[in-house]
Amino acid sequence: MKNKKVQLILMLIAIIQAATVFFANAQITKIPHGILVKAGGKQIGLTTANDAAFCLSLNDSIALSAIKSVFIDNSNKAAAQFTVISAAPSYGIKTPYGKLMINTGTGTWSLYDAAGRVLIPDGAYSTNGNTVQITYSTKGMLYGSGNRTSKELEKNESASTVWNGAADIPYFWNSLGYSAFGVSANDDKPTTWNRAKGKTDLTWKFTGKEANLYLWPAKTIYDGASGYVKLTGRPKLPPRWAFGYLQSQWGWADSTYVANVATKFRTHTLPVDAFIFDFEWYTTTPDYSLGRDGKVGFTDFTFNPKVFPSPARQIADLKSQGIKFIGIRKPRLGSTTLLDTARKNGWLISPKTDNRDLNYSNSGLRKWYDEKNRPLIKAGVDAWWDDEGESYYTCYYWWNTAQYDLLASARPNYRHFTLNRAFSPGTQRLGYCTWSGDIPSTWPSLAEVPMDLLNFSLAGMYYGSCDIGGFQGTPTKEMLVRWFQAGVFLPIMRSHSNIGTTARFPYLWGTDGEAAMRKALDLRYQLLPYIYSLGHEAYTTGAPIMRPLVMEFPADTTVANMRDEWLVGKGLLAAPVLNEGGKRTIYLPNDTWFNYYTGEVIRGPKTISVDKALDEIPVYVRAGTILPIGPVVQYSEQTSATPLEIHIYPGKNGTFKMVEDDGVSYNYTKGNTRTTTYSWNDATKTLSWKVSGAYAGKNVYKSIKAVLGKAEKTALVGNTGSLVFK
């Protein structure tokens, strides 16, 4: 027994010695994902966050505690292998993607890539009252924090706040080759960063006494995005119908009006996938004039009988025509009775003030909210439009969490989709869209749409949208047509209008206006196989659907801040007319480009001038692109026996993965998809394909028509195949 006790003591001593190494000025402790270091009187953590990022953690307390943040995707359990570097006074961890080091004598920390190249040489940290600051010098261009502080693509700061159609997040990618993301102890007081214009000193500010700065080497914006979604969550796909056209307005008068609009869309062959209803679907009067106590009899969770006297039957009738139901939700209550309940339970953000906004982070409130909304889901509501939820930074996250959980319970395995007026990190993992707010019906406002949405893409909001036509005011016919044309190339295509203005129904805008908008809608639906596949690419890799040209041409200084033209995927360049008169200049970077409509070949880099008729859209396709083009349908779930067209743009080899699935469930997350990888060999003029995946629903394409210039060839898809153009 005595020998066993001695052996046990010796074993414990060995474990302690292996875990902790004492030096004159530092103590290094190995923990599961890295090391703890005592330096400068502070506890510093150098850890791996997943299989692509480091985390530099600061805490004044003796034991480093983990910050619990909804920004971080805790479902990603991937962990990088690491080794501890011990070369007094420098210590750190090394992984396959780089190393993070700290000098315990000076407190200076540094970041390196896998090749040993220093990315951040002189990191420092300090505590000032209830704020932690992390500073270092860095050159390079910074992208990715959102559109709240600036609509420029290149950034010098992030306020990390939300507003009407705007959001900043504590993230950026640096063209020197790394990304950074900051997390404070309180998600509603998020981290901010700032680098004075023309300077190199960059400062992160963390409210509270704890700080997590996530860092990962990233040579390209694509690498930065990949690391971002590994850390904060993959962007789940909305249902496929949400990629079609969504028609919204404030002012659906009554049930007859709704039915007549649906009939008009179908008889005028105007594709549409959803109607979006404002206040009028659930209440007769907006709640803006209500005071602290609301109004007796105000309806928050029922259908307005004037517009929906028989909601389940009416919604079913719309769905039989391929039209889904999306209803607006506000973050507050209007009913006196319900407000009394909320105040009694402490469910309001500010129970003692006039504010009527709900605190969705409260689990009790979310359960109650579930009970109130469940009958609406059962009646057929497909998705929500969440408006005016900028009262606190994580409002939309918790609000969507309540709706996501409700849908999962009431309609299991049906994809969550919402339209929201702002976003915060992590909301993308819920199947989430952000629109650019209550914008005016003006040409400058149209020009700002791609500015906002490209910034959304760079900030991890993969499904951006806008009020096509503008919300405030009535656009001219020309303006609305051009807005529709730009909307074709946005991740989500949705129009909207204020009450009292002319609805953005194409058939209300004259024969020529309607024809031009129909042409734009037809193109959107033809591009659905391509755009929807890009949604799958976003989920898999983090690459956004709507991309600034700088992502593909990082060395071209002309496109470093270009926001009036953009790429959809890698190969389709959209340069819609964003100004009155039909004229604009277009820059085509260093590559070979094809005019989508005429096939004209243009060698870049080149700036061209165009003058487009009302129904013409400037669109160009990059050499090496394989572009799947579907038939014109009236709604996304409408099947067609027409072969899928595979348009080939020669000059380089190319590949494209077209993904098909059931369009409504989460089975794609479990691999239930059908992926057809199309490959073009430019030397042999051969298109080949290979099919993988088990999905075999009725909506999959069984035949193709390959198009190379004026040459066409048809084939059955099968599991593999090829076509040779001579």
Disulfide bonds with the S-S distance in Angstrom:
none
